[in-house]
């Protein structure tokens, strides 16, 4: 649209602005309609994105986990003395009572250096030769477990050693920092070597402290070298100030489970489905009892939580698919919005938004994949079983609430008023045949996962991976609208300029005519 000043009927007396706006109404409506259609498409994209994220979460998180039978084979344990050990059980643990003794706890290697006997209080920045000039040229060697990081990112633990020669200007901190890494001659295939030890100088107590960062014999360390005595790190030396260097040897943890002995570098043991965390040594004749049983409540809650998520999703899909038509609700123009309140605008637009996936074929495809899989049940040990066998079913079509025809209810569920008084067949099945229940529901979730996998992993010219709708096509359509709007606005601007130019020419002509008339009148008057 031209930026020049427009004449508005100064000589003609006509409201040229209003006339031009009337003349360009058709082209302005085309621009407004294109913008409205693009906005509606944007709302539809947002509606699909929101729904797709919920479908993807069911697929990639919930079903991905629950399709494994172990998800429904949970066990619970009780222990007679929880101060000595804690126990958790996986689905592979055997039900029954077991006996446990904790013989020893895992310990880290720990060296406490002798206290330095000097006239001044040493700091980590002090020069080492201040202890004894003869330390220059002497060595300190530490051997222990190190974490090796390869160039490909993998890590391994290996015994490594490092020997450091004390130099003229070396401080306590310099010496300690030398042992931040292990073998200085690491091979080219290694990115880094880090000692699993903590080496520090305690200024408050005027001692060196060295400890392994992990427990167990395999993580112990040794200290040697010609400098160990003068550095207070010689466990065999007798120091003049009656101070002593001490070393606590690293130890493995040891337990006896059902008469069999087990050792571990940490206080955690994983044995036949049990994870035992030793916390205290038992008395000589003391035995702790561990009782493992099927976690009926845990399995029930896992199934119930799944149906809560499924029902919320399928009900939302039903609501979107069965939404009332908004055919009579056109996108509002700027002028129409000016005549409405904010609440009226919001209600109007929400009506349109709620109808955007009405009778959508892609939505129908996903819904059918889910509902048909749920109805089909699955085979357990050669027997075809269905959700109804466990007291799980949909409500009668004629009594179900709107958009809840495909949601499931668990008979006996105390949180579901409609079926809370029914016999609890699901809990009974868990108590009588927990493995059968696990096999059925993991099989059902596996089938649901496969059904969504077909929808999620297919990529086409219209849709991307993990999208159940035509996101690519929608993006193309949105960009096409942007181009069309730009072209329509250009035509509108040109059309406006055309008419303003015509009226401007008319006003100019009238101006000249009036000027000429004035001249003639002036001449006649003279």
N, C-alpha and C positions, 0 to 999 in steps of 0.2 A: 504494500500500500504506500502511495506517495507521501512524503513528509512535508510537501509544500503546503502553504496556507491555502485553505479552500474558501472561496467566496460563497456566501450563504444567502443569496437573494437580496443584496443591498439595493439593487436597482429594480429588480423584477418584483420584489415583495414576496417571493415564493419561499417556502421552507424547504430549500433544496436538500438539506441534511435528511429530513424525514422522507422526502421523495426518493432519494438514492437508497436509503435503507429498505424502503418498500420494493424497489426494483431488484435489489440483490438478495431478497429473502430466500429465494429458491436455492441459490448457491450457498448462502449461509447455513440453511437447513442441512445441506449435504455435508458441510464441514462438521456441524454439530452431530449429525447422525453417525458419521465415521468415528468421531471421538467417543460417542456413546457406545458404539459397537466394540471399539478397542478396549474401553473401560470394562465392559461386560466380559470380554475375553480375559482380561487381567483378573477379574474376580473368579472366573472359572479356573484359571491357572492356579490361583491361590487355594481354591477349594480342593482341587486335585492334589496339590502339594501337601496340604494338611492331612488329607485322607491317606495319601500314599505313605507318608511318614509313619502313620499308625499301622498300616498293613506291613510295612517293612520291619517295624519293631517286633510285631508278632512273628514274622518270618525269621528274622536274623537273630533275635534274642530268645524269645520264649520258646518257639518251636524248635529252634536249633539246639537248645538245651534239653527240652523235654522229650525229644525223639530218642534220647539215650535211655535205656531201661534203668540205669542206675539212678536217674532222677526220681524215680518212684520207688526205689528200694532203700529207703532210709531206715536207719536203726537208731535207737537211743540207748544210752548207757547210764548206769548209776554206779558209784564207787563208794566203798565203805569208809574210806579215809581220804577226802579230797585235799587234805593238807600235804599228803605225801605224793599224790599224782593226780592228774586230770586225764580223762579218756574221752575220745570221740570215736564214733564208728561210721564207716561207710556202708553202703548197701551190701557189700561183699562180706561183712562181718557175720560170724555165726552167732545165732541166738543161744543163750545159755549163760552159765556162771563160770568165771575163770578166776584163778588166784594169781596174785602179783606180789613180788618182793622187790624193793628197791635196794640194791646192794651198795651202790656208790653213785655219786653225781659227777658229771663231767666238769673238769676244771681247765682253765687256761694256764699256760706257763707264765710265771711271774717272777721277775728278779727285782729285788730291792737293793740298790747299791749302798755301800758304806758311806757314812756321813763324812764330808770333807772337813778336816781339822785345820782351818786357816784363820788368820787374824782379821780378815775382812769377809764380808758377806758376798759371795760370788753371785753373779747374774749370768743369764744365758749369753750375754755379749762379751763376757770375759774371755781373754786369750787363754787357751788350754795350757800353754807352757808356763803360765803363772802358777799352776799347781806344782810343776817340776820342769825345769828347762830340759831335762833329759827325755821328756815325752816326745820332743820333736824327732821325727824319723821312726818312732815306734808305731805299731799297728794295732788296730782293733778289727776283729772279724766276727760277723754274725751270720749264722746259718739257720734258715727256717723256711717255712712255707711261704710261697709267693704266688700272687695271681698274675698269670701271663695272659695278656691280651694280644691275640694275633691280628694281623693286618686285615683279615676278613671279618673281624669283629667277634670271633669266638674266643672264649676264655677257658683256661685250664689252670689247675693248681699244681705246682711242683716245688720240690725242695730246691732252694737256691742259696747262694752265699755271696757275701761281699766283704772284701777286706779294704780298709781305708788306712792310709798312712797319714799321721798327724804332721801338719806343716807348720812353718814358722808363725804365721799369723792366723791360724785356725781358731775360731771361737767355739764355745760349746754348741751354739746353734748351727755353725757350719758343719760340725761333726755329725750332729743329729740329722741334718738335711741330707748328708751323704747317703744315709740309709733309708731315704724315702723310696728308693728303687732298689731292686735286687741286683742280679748279675749285670755288671757294667758291659759285658761283652755279649749282650743279647743278639741272637741271630737276626738276620735281615727280615725273616718272616714274622718277627715279633714287633708289635706296635709299642708295647710298654711292659715293664716288669715292676710290680709293686709288692714289697714285703708286707706280709700280714702280721706286722708287729707294731707296737706303739712304743716309741723311744722318746723319752723326754727328760729334761733336767728340772727338778723341783727347787726353785730358789728359796722357798720357805723352809724346806727341810735339808737343803744343801746335799741332795743325793740325785743320782741317776735312777730312773725307773724304766724297766723294759718289760713288756708283756705281749703275749700273742693275742691277736684280736679274735681268734676263734678257739673254742674248747677242743679237747681231745688230744691224745698222744701224737697223732700225726701232725698236729699244728704246733708242737713244742719247738723250742729254739735252743741254740747253744751260743755261748760267747767265748771267744778265745783271742789270742794275740798277745804281743809283748807288752801292750799298754794296759791290760786289764787290772793289774794290781794298783797302779798309780791312779787309775780312774775309779777305783772303788768297786770294781766289778769282778773281783776274784773271791769266789766262795771259800777258797782254802786259805786265804790270807788272814793273818791276825793284825788288826789295825791298832795303832797306838792309843786311839781315843776310845778303845773298847767298843767301837762300832763294828758291825759285822755286815757282810754282803750275804744275802740269803736268796735262795732260789726255790720256788714252789714248782714242782714238776707238773706238767700237764697230765691230765688223767681222762680216761674214757668213762662214760657212764655204764653201769652194769645193772641189769634187772633179771629176775627169774620169773618167767610167765609159765604157769602150769608145769613147773618143774624143769623147764628148759631155760638155759642161760643165754642172754643176748647182751651184746656190747654196742655202744654207739659213741662217736666222737662228740655228739651233742646230747642233750637231755631228752631228745625226742626220738621215739621209736615208732616205726610203722610196721606192724606185724599182723598179717592176715586180716586186713580190714579195720584194725584198731590203730589209732594214733595215740600213743601214750607219752605224756609229758611228765617226766620224773621231777619232783619238787623237793623231796626229802627222803632220807635214808630210813628204812623201816628197822624196827628192833629185831634182834636176832631171831626170835620165835614168832614174829608178827607176820601175818599174811593179810593182804588186802583182797577183798572180793570185788570182782567186776561183773555186773549183770548186764547183758546185752539182750534187747528185745526189739521187735518190730515197732517202729514209731508210727502207730496208727494215726494219731493226730497230725503228725507231720505230713504223711502221705495224703491224708484227707485234705489238708489245707493247700497242698500243692495242686491237687486236682481242682479244688474250689477256686483258687486264685486264677488258674488257667481259664475256667469258665467265666469268671468275672471279667477278665480282659476280652475274651472272645465275644461275650454278650454285648459289651459296650461297643465293640467294633461293628458287629453285625447289625445291631439296632441302629447305629448311626448310618450305616449303608442303606438299610431299609428306609430310613427317614429321608435320606437324600434321593433315593430312587422313586419313592412314592410321594414326593412333594407335590403340593398343589401347583397347577399351572399359573404362571405369572404373565400369560400372553397379553393381558390387558394393561400390564404395567410397563410402559415405555421408559427409557432412560430419561431422566429429568434434564431439561436445559437450564442454563443459568437464570433465565427469566422466570422459569417455573419454580426454581428453588427460592428465588427472592420472595415469592408469594406464599411460601410455606414456612412453618416453624422447624426448628432443628429436629424435634421428635418426629414430626410428620415425614421429614426427609429420611431419617434413619429407618423408620418403619417401612417406607416405600422401597428403599434400596435393599433392606434385609429381605423383603419379600422376593425381590428379583434374585438376590444371592442364594436364597434357600432353594430356588427352583432350577439352578443351573445344571444339576446332574440328574434332573428328572428323566426317567426312562432312558438313561444313558446306557448304550450297549456294552461299553467297556466295563462299567460298573456292574452290570448284570452278569458279565462273564466271570468276574472275580467272585461275586456273591454265589453264583452257581457252583463254582469250584469248591468253595468252602462248605456250603450247605449239603451238597451231594456227597462230599467226603465224610462229613459227620454222620449222615444217614446210613452210609455203607458199612460202618463199623469196621472190624478187622478180624483176621483169623488168629486164634490162640490155640496152639497145640492141636491143629487140625479141626478146630471147632469155630464156626463163624459166630461172633458175638457182636452185640449192639449196645449202644449206650443205655437203652431201656433195661438191659439185663442188670444194670447197676442202679436202677431207679433214677436215671437221668433222662429227662425228656422235655420236649417243647410243650407249651400250653395249648389246649384245644383252640383251633383256629377261631371259633366263634366267641370265645371268652378271653382270648389274649388281648392285651392292650395294643393300641395302634403302634405299628412299626416294631413290635416285639414278637412276631410270629416265628422267628427263627432262633430266638434265644432259648437257652436250656436252664432247667431248674433241677436241683438235686433233692430228691425226696428226703424229708427229715432234716433239711437244713434249717437250723433255728433262726437264721437271719432272713428267711424267705417265708413270709406269712402264708403264701398260697399253698405251700407243700410242707410246712414245718411239722404238721401232725401226721404225715405219712411215715410208714416204716422206713428206717434208715438202711436201705439195701447196700449202699456204697460202703459204709463203715463196717457192716457185717462181712462183706466180701473181702475187705482189707484184712480183717482179723482172721478169717478162715483160709484165705489163699492170697497172701500178699504178693507172691511172685506172679500169679495169674493176673492180678490187677495191674501190676507193673508192666507186664508184657502187653496187655490190652491197650493201656493208655499211651505207652511209648510207641506202640504200633500205630495208634490213631494219630498221634502227633507227627510221626514219620510220614504218614500218608498226607496229612495236611501240609507238611513242609514240602513234599514233592509236588503237590497241587499248586502251591504258590511259587515254587521254584520254576515251574513251567511258565508262569506269568511273569516272574521277576527277571529271569535271566535271558529272555528273548529280546534281542535288539533288532530293530528294523529301521527303515528310512523315516519312520514316524515316531518311534519311541526309543529311549535310552535303556541301558541295563538298570535293573532294579526300579523300573517305573512301570506301573500297570496301566498307564494312560499315554496318549500321544503327545508327549512333552515337546518333542522336536517339531512336530507339525504346528503345535500351538505357538511355539517361538517364531516359526516362519510366518504364520498368519499375523502375529502381533507386529512383526517387522514390516509386513506388507501394508498393514494399516497405517503405520508411521509414514511410509512413502506416499500412500494415497492421500493422507491428511495434508501432507506438505504440498502435494500437487493441487489439491482442492483449495487450499488457502491461497496459493499463488493465483489460481484462476479467479477466486473471489476478489483478491486485491486488484488484479488487473481490470476486472469488471467494474469495481467501484471507481477506480481511477478513470476509466473510460467515461462513465456518467458524470463524474465531477468535472472532467475536462470539458464535456459538452455544456454543462451548466455554467462553467467558468467562461467559456467562449460567449455564451448568451449574455452573461452579465457584462462582459467587456463590450459587446456590441451595443447593449442598452446604454452603457456608460457613455460611449462615443456619440450615440444618437442624442442623448440628453444634453451632452456638451454642445453638439451642433445646434440643437434647438435653442439653447441659451444664447449662442452667438447670434443666430438669426433674430431672436427676440430683441437682443441688445441693439442690433443694427436697425431694425424697424422702429425701435423706440427713439433712436436718434434722428 
